[in-house]
């Protein structure tokens, strides 16, 4: 039997990241006195393809470690590959009452926002890192995609434990086309209004420096994605980092056009960088 290539897969990698103390020790409960009393760093907890280097991905899962006490949320980051194509990181950060947060992350070149958020819903509802996560992720990775254009076709996922069906069957429905799907324009319009959205669109069309600023990663990255999708059928060909980790704020000094997303509390540090003619887009809701 021929082995399907990466382009035939729904996604090409999946990982679960958590937080650890700076000396490498892991914690299952917050440090006494709050999360800020000890230095915390991102740590890999599970990786589908352990032979691949995902150290940079782990940093994007926790772009701001000081944000670790915030509510659970979903966000999407973007990586640019050597061939100028993009890989999307669909993330679900889970903050639980008695433990440090974890982040589930699916990596795919397919801009299918709704499908991957549904996949993260399933993983969150059934979260069990020892059994369900490996079984479900492996089954989803190996599941064949339906032929392109098949009406109402779905991807069947049967997680197995020791070769036996244990959790039942799950289904994911892919879109009928490869264009970005499931991107919501409502938050962008509500935050800016029509006139300012058109101003942002004009800045993108003229390839300017654009930085989206907001209080939550999910809101910032969602608005940045929505703005670039407004260009369709054109595409933003330059730097696109809708979730810019705190450690990489210097990227805002790049001379080439870009679209970045940052948190409001990072603005003082960001404005200390050598910025040149930047359009700041405040999407704080």
Sine and cosine of phi, psi and omega as CSV:
sin_phi,cos_phi,sin_psi,cos_psi,sin_omega,cos_omega
0.00,0.00,0.70,-0.71,0.02,-1.00
-0.96,0.26,0.63,-0.78,0.03,-1.00
-1.00,0.03,0.77,-0.64,-0.03,-1.00
-0.92,0.40,0.66,-0.75,0.03,-1.00
-0.98,0.22,0.16,-0.99,-0.04,-1.00
-0.85,0.53,-0.55,0.83,-0.03,-1.00
-0.93,0.37,-0.31,0.95,0.00,-1.00
-1.00,-0.02,-0.08,1.00,-0.03,-1.00
-1.00,0.02,0.47,-0.88,0.11,-0.99
-0.91,0.43,-0.65,0.76,0.05,-1.00
-0.56,-0.83,0.23,-0.97,-0.04,-1.00
-0.91,-0.42,-0.09,1.00,0.09,-1.00
-0.25,-0.97,0.34,-0.94,0.03,-1.00
-0.49,-0.87,0.62,-0.79,0.04,-1.00
-0.52,-0.85,0.34,-0.94,0.14,-0.99
-0.85,-0.53,0.82,-0.58,0.01,-1.00
-0.91,-0.41,0.49,-0.87,0.07,-1.00
-0.69,-0.72,-0.24,-0.97,0.03,-1.00
-0.89,-0.46,0.54,-0.84,0.04,-1.00
-0.68,-0.74,0.32,-0.95,0.09,-1.00
-0.94,0.35,0.35,-0.94,-0.10,-0.99
-0.87,0.49,-0.43,0.90,0.00,-1.00
-0.99,0.11,0.07,1.00,0.07,-1.00
0.98,-0.18,-0.15,0.99,0.01,-1.00
-0.97,0.25,0.59,-0.81,0.04,-1.00
-0.99,-0.12,0.44,-0.90,0.04,-1.00
-0.77,-0.63,0.61,-0.79,0.09,-1.00
-0.96,-0.27,-0.14,0.99,0.06,-1.00
-0.75,-0.67,0.47,-0.88,0.01,-1.00
-0.88,0.48,0.54,-0.84,0.04,-1.00
-0.87,0.49,0.48,-0.88,0.04,-1.00
-0.89,0.45,0.68,-0.73,-0.01,-1.00
1.00,0.01,0.04,1.00,0.04,-1.00
0.95,-0.32,0.20,-0.98,-0.07,-1.00
-0.95,0.31,-0.31,0.95,-0.11,-0.99
-1.00,0.04,-0.06,1.00,-0.06,-1.00
-0.99,0.17,-0.27,0.96,0.03,-1.00
-0.74,-0.67,0.52,-0.85,0.04,-1.00
-0.97,0.26,0.83,-0.55,0.00,-1.00
-0.92,-0.38,0.58,-0.82,0.02,-1.00
-0.73,-0.69,0.48,-0.87,0.04,-1.00
-0.91,0.42,0.54,-0.84,-0.02,-1.00
-0.58,-0.81,0.64,-0.76,0.05,-1.00
-0.96,0.29,0.78,-0.62,0.06,-1.00
-0.96,-0.29,-0.51,0.86,0.03,-1.00
-0.43,-0.90,0.63,-0.78,0.00,-1.00
-0.60,-0.80,0.83,-0.56,-0.01,-1.00
-0.87,0.48,-0.73,0.68,0.00,-1.00
-0.93,-0.36,1.00,0.04,-0.12,-0.99
-0.91,0.41,-0.28,0.96,-0.02,-1.00
-0.99,0.15,-0.17,0.99,0.00,-1.00
-1.00,-0.05,0.55,-0.83,0.03,-1.00
-0.99,0.11,0.90,-0.44,-0.02,-1.00
-0.85,-0.52,0.41,0.91,-0.05,-1.00
-0.88,0.47,-0.62,0.78,0.01,-1.00
-0.93,0.37,-0.56,0.83,-0.01,-1.00
-0.91,0.42,-0.64,0.77,0.00,-1.00
-0.86,0.51,-0.61,0.79,0.02,-1.00
-0.91,0.42,-0.60,0.80,0.02,-1.00
-0.95,0.32,-0.44,0.90,0.06,-1.00
-0.91,0.41,-0.52,0.85,0.07,-1.00
-0.79,-0.62,0.95,0.30,-0.08,-1.00
-0.91,0.41,-0.28,0.96,0.04,-1.00
-0.55,-0.84,0.98,-0.17,-0.07,-1.00
-0.88,0.47,-0.49,0.87,0.02,-1.00
-0.92,0.39,-0.21,0.98,-0.01,-1.00
-1.00,0.03,0.16,0.99,-0.19,-0.98
-0.93,0.38,-0.31,0.95,-0.02,-1.00
-1.00,-0.08,0.02,1.00,-0.03,-1.00
-0.97,0.26,0.28,-0.96,-0.02,-1.00
-0.89,0.46,0.34,-0.94,0.07,-1.00
-0.86,0.52,0.54,-0.84,0.02,-1.00
-0.35,-0.94,0.23,-0.97,0.09,-1.00
-0.92,-0.40,0.60,-0.80,0.09,-1.00
-0.44,-0.90,0.23,-0.97,-0.04,-1.00
-0.74,-0.68,0.85,-0.53,0.10,-0.99
-0.97,-0.23,0.16,-0.99,-0.07,-1.00
-0.68,-0.74,0.70,-0.71,0.07,-1.00
-0.89,-0.46,0.64,-0.77,0.04,-1.00
-0.99,-0.14,0.81,-0.59,-0.03,-1.00
-1.00,0.09,0.17,-0.99,-0.03,-1.00
-0.87,0.49,-0.49,0.87,-0.01,-1.00
-1.00,-0.02,0.25,0.97,0.04,-1.00
0.96,0.27,0.02,1.00,0.14,-0.99
-0.98,0.20,0.18,-0.98,-0.07,-1.00
-0.87,-0.50,0.56,-0.83,0.13,-0.99
-0.92,-0.38,0.75,-0.66,-0.01,-1.00
-0.99,-0.14,0.70,-0.72,0.10,-0.99
-0.95,-0.30,0.96,-0.26,0.00,-1.00
-1.00,-0.02,0.90,-0.44,-0.17,-0.99
-0.88,-0.47,0.58,-0.82,0.16,-0.99
-0.76,-0.65,0.94,-0.33,0.04,-1.00
-1.00,-0.05,0.80,-0.59,-0.06,-1.00
-0.93,-0.35,0.85,-0.53,0.05,-1.00
-0.94,-0.35,0.90,-0.44,-0.04,-1.00
-0.94,-0.34,0.45,-0.89,-0.17,-0.99
-0.87,0.49,-0.62,0.78,-0.14,-0.99
-0.94,-0.34,0.29,0.96,-0.02,-1.00
-0.48,-0.88,0.27,-0.96,0.09,-1.00
-0.94,0.35,0.40,-0.92,-0.05,-1.00
-0.93,0.36,0.41,-0.91,0.14,-0.99
-0.82,-0.58,0.28,-0.96,0.01,-1.00
-0.72,-0.70,0.83,-0.56,0.10,-0.99
-1.00,-0.05,0.73,-0.69,-0.09,-1.00
-0.67,-0.75,0.84,-0.54,0.10,-0.99
-0.97,-0.26,0.76,-0.64,0.03,-1.00
-0.95,-0.31,0.82,-0.58,-0.02,-1.00
-0.45,-0.89,0.49,-0.87,0.12,-0.99
-1.00,0.06,-0.05,1.00,-0.01,-1.00
-1.00,-0.02,0.85,-0.52,-0.04,-1.00
-0.99,0.14,0.82,0.58,-0.06,-1.00
-0.98,-0.20,0.98,0.18,-0.11,-0.99
-0.86,0.51,-0.74,0.67,-0.07,-1.00
-0.89,0.45,-0.70,0.71,-0.04,-1.00
-0.88,0.47,-0.73,0.68,-0.07,-1.00
-0.96,0.29,-0.50,0.87,0.10,-0.99
-0.93,0.37,-0.57,0.82,0.10,-1.00
-0.91,0.42,-0.64,0.77,0.05,-1.00
-0.88,0.48,-0.67,0.74,0.03,-1.00
-0.93,0.38,-0.55,0.84,0.10,-1.00
-0.85,0.53,-0.73,0.69,-0.02,-1.00
-0.88,0.47,-0.71,0.71,-0.01,-1.00
-0.91,0.42,-0.62,0.78,0.01,-1.00
-0.92,0.39,-0.70,0.71,-0.05,-1.00
-0.92,0.39,-0.48,0.88,-0.06,-1.00
-0.91,-0.42,0.40,0.92,-0.20,-0.98
-0.85,0.52,0.85,-0.53,0.07,-1.00
-0.38,-0.92,0.98,-0.17,-0.13,-0.99
-0.91,0.42,-0.40,0.92,-0.04,-1.00
-0.98,0.19,-0.58,0.81,-0.10,-1.00
-0.81,-0.58,-0.85,0.52,-0.16,-0.99
-0.91,0.42,-0.73,0.69,-0.06,-1.00
-0.84,0.54,-0.80,0.60,0.02,-1.00
-0.88,0.48,-0.64,0.77,-0.04,-1.00
-0.92,0.40,-0.72,0.69,-0.05,-1.00
-0.93,0.36,-0.71,0.70,-0.05,-1.00
-0.90,0.43,-0.67,0.74,0.03,-1.00
-0.89,0.45,-0.69,0.72,0.01,-1.00
-0.91,0.42,-0.64,0.77,0.02,-1.00
-0.92,0.39,-0.62,0.79,0.01,-1.00
-0.91,0.41,-0.62,0.79,-0.07,-1.00
-1.00,0.03,-0.18,0.98,-0.04,-1.00
-0.92,0.39,0.73,-0.68,0.02,-1.00
-0.94,0.33,0.60,-0.80,0.08,-1.00
-0.99,0.17,0.59,-0.81,0.06,-1.00
-0.93,0.36,0.40,-0.92,0.03,-1.00
-0.84,0.55,0.60,-0.80,0.00,-1.00
-0.86,0.52,0.70,-0.71,0.05,-1.00
1.00,0.09,0.02,1.00,0.01,-1.00
-0.94,0.34,0.86,-0.51,-0.04,-1.00
-0.92,0.38,0.74,-0.67,0.08,-1.00
0.86,0.50,0.37,0.93,0.02,-1.00
-0.97,0.26,0.53,-0.85,0.02,-1.00
-0.72,-0.69,0.31,-0.95,0.04,-1.00
-0.99,-0.15,0.86,-0.50,-0.03,-1.00
-1.00,-0.01,0.76,-0.65,-0.03,-1.00
-0.83,-0.56,0.86,-0.51,-0.01,-1.00
-0.87,-0.50,1.00,-0.01,0.03,-1.00
-0.90,0.44,0.71,-0.70,-0.01,-1.00
-0.89,-0.46,0.62,-0.79,0.12,-0.99
-0.84,-0.54,0.90,-0.44,-0.08,-1.00
0.82,0.57,0.64,0.77,0.07,-1.00
0.99,0.16,0.03,1.00,-0.03,-1.00
-0.88,-0.48,0.56,-0.83,0.05,-1.00
-0.93,0.36,0.83,-0.55,-0.14,-0.99
-0.86,-0.51,-0.50,0.87,-0.12,-0.99
-0.93,-0.38,0.00,1.00,-0.06,-1.00
1.00,0.02,-0.21,-0.98,-0.07,-1.00
-0.94,-0.34,0.66,-0.75,0.07,-1.00
-0.87,-0.50,0.45,-0.89,0.01,-1.00
-0.72,-0.69,0.67,-0.74,0.10,-0.99
-0.87,-0.49,0.70,-0.71,-0.05,-1.00
-0.96,-0.28,0.92,-0.39,0.02,-1.00
-0.97,0.23,0.42,-0.91,0.06,-1.00
-0.95,0.32,0.20,-0.98,-0.03,-1.00
-1.00,0.07,-0.05,1.00,0.01,-1.00
-0.56,-0.83,0.28,-0.96,-0.09,-1.00
-1.00,0.01,-0.04,1.00,0.03,-1.00
-0.92,0.39,0.36,-0.93,0.01,-1.00
-0.83,0.56,0.76,-0.65,0.00,-1.00
-0.80,-0.60,0.54,-0.84,0.03,-1.00
0.99,0.11,0.18,0.98,0.07,-1.00
-0.99,0.13,0.77,-0.64,-0.08,-1.00
-0.98,-0.20,0.79,-0.61,-0.03,-1.00
-1.00,-0.07,-0.25,0.97,-0.04,-1.00
-0.82,0.57,-0.78,0.63,-0.01,-1.00
-0.86,0.52,-0.62,0.79,0.02,-1.00
-0.91,0.42,-0.72,0.69,0.00,-1.00
-0.92,0.40,-0.64,0.77,0.00,-1.00
-0.92,0.40,-0.59,0.81,-0.03,-1.00
-0.97,0.24,-0.56,0.83,-0.16,-0.99
-0.92,-0.38,-0.52,0.85,-0.16,-0.99
0.99,0.10,0.31,-0.95,-0.11,-0.99
-0.89,0.45,-0.70,0.71,-0.07,-1.00
-0.87,0.49,-0.69,0.72,-0.01,-1.00
-0.96,0.29,-0.52,0.85,0.10,-1.00
-0.88,0.47,-0.66,0.76,0.04,-1.00
-0.91,0.42,-0.57,0.82,0.06,-1.00
-0.91,0.42,-0.67,0.74,0.05,-1.00
-0.89,0.45,-0.69,0.72,0.02,-1.00
-0.86,0.51,-0.65,0.76,0.03,-1.00
-0.90,0.45,-0.62,0.78,0.03,-1.00
-0.90,0.43,-0.62,0.78,0.04,-1.00
-0.93,0.37,-0.65,0.76,-0.01,-1.00
-0.90,0.43,-0.50,0.87,0.01,-1.00
-0.99,-0.15,0.23,0.97,0.17,-0.99
0.83,0.56,0.84,0.54,0.02,-1.00
-0.99,-0.11,0.00,-1.00,0.14,-0.99
-1.00,0.04,0.85,-0.52,-0.05,-1.00
-0.78,-0.62,0.79,-0.61,0.02,-1.00
-0.83,-0.56,0.88,-0.48,0.07,-1.00
-1.00,0.06,0.72,-0.70,-0.08,-1.00
-0.79,-0.61,0.74,-0.67,0.02,-1.00
-0.32,-0.95,0.02,-1.00,-0.08,-1.00
-1.00,0.04,-0.38,0.92,-0.08,-1.00
-0.77,-0.63,0.62,-0.78,-0.02,-1.00
-0.88,0.48,-0.64,0.77,-0.03,-1.00
-0.88,0.47,-0.66,0.75,-0.02,-1.00
-0.95,0.32,-0.68,0.73,-0.01,-1.00
-0.90,0.44,-0.77,0.64,-0.04,-1.00
-0.92,0.39,-0.59,0.81,0.03,-1.00
-0.89,0.45,-0.67,0.74,0.01,-1.00
-0.93,0.37,-0.63,0.78,0.02,-1.00
-0.90,0.44,-0.69,0.72,0.04,-1.00
-0.90,0.44,-0.68,0.73,-0.01,-1.00
-0.87,0.49,-0.66,0.75,-0.02,-1.00
-0.90,0.44,-0.68,0.74,-0.02,-1.00
-0.95,0.30,-0.51,0.86,0.04,-1.00
-0.93,0.37,-0.42,0.91,0.06,-1.00
-0.88,0.48,-0.33,0.94,0.02,-1.00
-0.96,0.27,-0.28,0.96,-0.09,-1.00
-0.80,0.59,0.70,-0.72,0.20,0.98
-0.99,0.11,0.06,1.00,0.13,-0.99
-0.98,0.21,0.24,-0.97,0.01,-1.00
-0.73,-0.68,0.55,-0.84,0.11,-0.99
-0.97,0.26,0.89,-0.45,-0.13,-0.99
-0.99,-0.13,-0.03,1.00,-0.13,-0.99
-0.97,-0.25,-0.26,-0.96,-0.02,-1.00
-0.86,0.51,0.76,-0.65,0.01,-1.00
-0.66,-0.75,0.96,-0.26,-0.01,-1.00
-0.76,-0.65,1.00,0.10,-0.06,-1.00
-0.93,0.36,-0.27,0.96,0.13,-0.99
-0.80,-0.60,0.99,-0.16,-0.04,-1.00
-0.99,-0.13,0.94,-0.35,-0.01,-1.00
-0.85,0.53,0.48,-0.88,-0.02,-1.00
-0.84,0.54,-0.55,0.83,-0.04,-1.00
-0.95,0.31,-0.17,0.98,-0.07,-1.00
-0.89,-0.46,0.43,0.90,-0.01,-1.00
-0.88,0.47,-0.40,0.92,0.00,-1.00
-0.89,0.45,-0.31,0.95,0.03,-1.00
-0.87,0.49,-0.39,0.92,-0.01,-1.00
-0.92,0.38,-0.21,0.98,0.06,-1.00
-1.00,0.03,0.07,1.00,-0.01,-1.00
-0.89,0.46,0.63,-0.77,-0.03,-1.00
-0.98,0.20,-0.33,0.94,-0.04,-1.00
-1.00,0.08,0.33,-0.95,0.00,-1.00
-0.86,0.52,0.55,-0.84,0.03,-1.00
-0.43,-0.90,0.32,-0.95,0.22,-0.98
-0.80,-0.60,0.86,-0.51,-0.03,-1.00
-0.83,-0.56,0.36,-0.93,0.10,-0.99
-0.78,-0.63,0.78,-0.63,-0.02,-1.00
-0.70,-0.72,0.29,-0.96,0.09,-1.00
-1.00,0.09,0.49,-0.87,-0.04,-1.00
-0.84,0.54,-0.63,0.78,-0.07,-1.00
-0.95,0.32,-0.16,0.99,0.05,-1.00
-1.00,-0.01,-0.06,1.00,-0.07,-1.00
-0.85,0.52,-0.71,0.71,0.01,-1.00
-0.84,0.55,-0.69,0.72,0.02,-1.00
-0.93,0.37,-0.62,0.79,-0.01,-1.00
-0.91,0.42,-0.66,0.75,-0.05,-1.00
-0.95,0.30,-0.17,0.99,0.12,-0.99
-0.99,0.17,-0.19,0.98,0.04,-1.00
-0.99,0.17,0.37,-0.93,0.01,-1.00
-0.97,0.25,0.99,0.17,-0.05,-1.00
-1.00,0.09,0.52,-0.86,-0.01,-1.00
-0.70,-0.71,0.94,-0.34,0.09,-1.00
0.78,0.63,0.92,0.39,-0.02,-1.00
-0.97,-0.25,0.70,-0.72,0.16,-0.99
-1.00,-0.07,0.93,-0.36,0.05,-1.00
-1.00,0.03,0.78,-0.63,-0.02,-1.00
-0.91,-0.41,0.96,-0.28,-0.05,-1.00
-1.00,0.07,0.93,-0.36,-0.01,-1.00
-0.94,-0.34,0.35,0.94,0.01,-1.00
-0.86,0.51,0.81,-0.59,-0.04,-1.00
-0.99,-0.14,0.00,0.00,0.00,0.00
